[in-house]
Amino acid sequence: MKRRNKQFVQNIKETEPYSIKKDMYDWLIIQADGATFGETYTKFNYYSPRYIREVIRNLKDLKLLTTKICRCHKASIYYGVKK
């Protein structure tokens, strides 16, 4: 058995990390008209904007999120794609 910080590894229990991806995906599915980044940030304001943009990019890469451009051509509107 290995030791880490004078504790046996068997006795250390790792907690499962809080999944912001799942929460953000579930929240975007509920939004009928989609949501802009500003609306998403106000909902998840306890995270940094950089981290929220990273999660949005990961959801887009997984094809769980689609985007459309607003009619003012300045904002992206994010829509959740149902699995």
C-alpha positions in Angstrom: 0.0 0.0 0.0 1.2 3.5 -0.8 1.1 6.3 1.7 0.1 9.8 0.9 0.5 12.5 3.5 0.9 9.8 6.2 -2.6 8.3 5.5 -3.2 5.1 3.8 -4.6 5.4 0.3 -7.4 2.9 1.2 -8.8 5.3 3.8 -9.0 8.3 1.4 -12.4 8.8 -0.2 -12.4 10.9 -3.3 -15.6 13.0 -3.8 -17.1 13.2 -7.2 -16.6 16.7 -8.7 -19.5 19.0 -9.2 -20.6 18.7 -12.8 -21.3 22.2 -14.2 -21.6 20.7 -17.7 -24.6 18.6 -16.7 -26.3 21.5 -14.9 -25.6 24.0 -17.8 -26.9 21.5 -20.3 -30.1 20.8 -18.3 -30.6 24.5 -17.9 -30.2 25.2 -21.6 -32.6 22.4 -22.5 -35.3 24.1 -20.4 -34.9 27.5 -22.1 -37.4 27.5 -25.0 -36.0 30.6 -26.6 -32.3 29.7 -26.0 -30.0 31.8 -23.9 -27.2 34.2 -24.5 -23.8 34.2 -22.7 -25.0 37.0 -20.5 -28.1 35.1 -19.3 -25.9 32.0 -18.8 -23.4 34.0 -16.7 -26.1 35.5 -14.5 -27.4 32.0 -13.8 -24.0 30.5 -13.1 -22.3 33.7 -11.7 -20.3 31.8 -9.1 -17.9 30.6 -11.8 -15.5 32.8 -13.8 -16.6 33.8 -17.3 -13.6 32.1 -18.8 -14.6 28.8 -17.2 -18.2 29.2 -18.5 -17.0 29.9 -22.0 -14.8 26.7 -21.8 -17.8 24.6 -20.7 -19.9 26.1 -23.6 -17.1 25.2 -26.0 -16.9 21.7 -24.7 -20.7 21.2 -25.0 -20.5 22.5 -28.6 -17.7 20.0 -29.4 -19.9 17.2 -28.0 -22.8 18.3 -30.3 -25.0 18.9 -27.2 -25.3 22.6 -28.0 -26.2 24.6 -31.1 -25.8 28.3 -31.7 -27.6 30.9 -33.8 -26.7 34.5 -34.3 -29.0 37.1 -32.8 -30.8 39.4 -35.2 -28.6 42.3 -34.1 -25.6 40.2 -35.3 -23.7 40.8 -32.0 -24.7 37.9 -29.7 -24.8 34.2 -30.0 -27.9 32.3 -28.7 -27.2 28.9 -27.4 -29.8 26.1 -27.7 -29.5 22.7 -26.0 -29.9 19.7 -28.2 -31.9 16.8 -26.8 -30.1 13.5 -26.8 
